[in-house]
């Protein structure tokens, strides 16, 4: 008697073999970032319209070795290590790797943008780098001509309507990692799913949903959760010890297929709706293409292929996307870190993960997650990651580290950026990123920045990030390219050697690393004509970097200056007056020619640097209180501290706003 072949077992074993083929002792990363494309005013752009996504792809294709078409319509392209594809409403996705370092991701993405951006600029298009479309409703966005997306729209429209929002309105960031063994793969799968809600919250960059301000945090998580479908969220049973490749294979084969590769000539695909993969292939072995297609038709928080795909993050600007890649690499390629996380989270089940999502969506940084404040978990992840960084990765991690430290998300600050007082509509792509030079704490080898700078910049429409301490010209070049403006704050005295003088008796301690960084940074920012605001020491550093000199102690210039210029707390109150040159840019920015300001300094500008002019003095003693560079977009230094006064003194807030407005112009110009 002829025995009946169990094709479920055959196909399950084939899937298991595919998973096993990915086992390797490497620590590479894959990188996928989706880009919503809009017009400069934030309005949607269709695939098929003149100057739309199809035309962008056609112009981009000559830079690639191969192009993919659906009929006569271009839908993607490939070259070694990089694939460009289009999501359902024309979101442009770059899928690249594997990479051995974040520097390689950075270079590959930079090359991609060098090719893409001139084309977008020609057609008047930009990529706002958000997790959800800034102005349109998903159903109003044109579906690109691709049979797969037609099938998914039909299927999800009936079973999980929220899936239309995910398909057409959203954009994500996905990082793929390797595993060494089945045990390692299942441990990483388990921990990544448990951390998923926290990672999604840290990377929340969806301030708008369906054309309106989002009512809750984590829009994409909300959409997935609302779908309540068996192919999204946490994989059933996967948080339990003993979950295996075979269990995941069973999960895949028991899902409704929606569509599968065609079996007849001239039939590339066929719609199958609710039929499961098990049912469709009960009579035969699946081909490799059919297996890989089946793996692509589930969308859990973490997806297993011959690598692990970590999927919760929103699309973010590249500096944040690279920071997230470093975070994921550092967490999941450290056995010590995985041991710590497993010990702390081994008790978590699917219900706890769903509760964590709901709490974070509702309460943000006020949420409780797995029995502790989410602040605890976010801080812990950064601490653990910091202990596993490779050389050069700290500067890449900083944008996310800064967000966590100061308890904000990109989605949270976006509405403040776009308020009417800044003249920007919600969803505008002109959100300026301000890089702040940190204060270096020698004893604790830490980097710090006053909350006054962060709060003031947030209030008037900037996304502030704390820069890493580096004087490497290559790193500085990348930082200057990534940010739209730069703030150099107060801090230690400047080493007199920077301006060719010997140290005098009253000169205080200096920070050599910061001096070196600011010398390179200031010149690079001025050359790039990006806005620069120097405050107290920052004004002095601006001056010295451009060849100026300082009075090392103002008591040597005027006997009364110590009492005039070193006030006691509170610093929110003015201590003396400054007179501002009538026709100066500073007078225009603050709206006055005479101000009461605070003061906490004992050094001052002596000879202005090249291109700088004095725009403000203290009338009591003639000490320089401000400088600026005519002919540049915004290069201003002030000796007082507006970060302490912006809440009560309108002139300080106006100065920050003028600075941020100039940075917004840069952002708009570069799209």
PyMOL commands that set and color helices and strands:
alter all, ss='L'
color gray80, all
select helices_A, chain A and resi 7-21+53-63+102-122+138-140+147-159+162-169+182-202+219-227+245-253+277-280+288-296+318-332+335-345+350-366+374-386+393-405+410-417+420-422+451-459+473-482+496-499+512-528+537-545+554-556+561-565+585-590+642-644+650-670
alter helices_A, ss='H'
color red, helices_A
select strands_A, chain A and resi 29-35+38-39+66-70+73-79+82-86+92-99+125-126+172-177+208-209+212-213+232-233+256-261+269-276+299-300+302-304+308-314+368-369+372-373+432-437+439-441+446-448+462-466+485-488+531-535+550-551+576-580+594-597+604-605+613-617+624-628+635-638
alter strands_A, ss='S'
color yellow, strands_A
deselect
rebuild
show_as cartoon
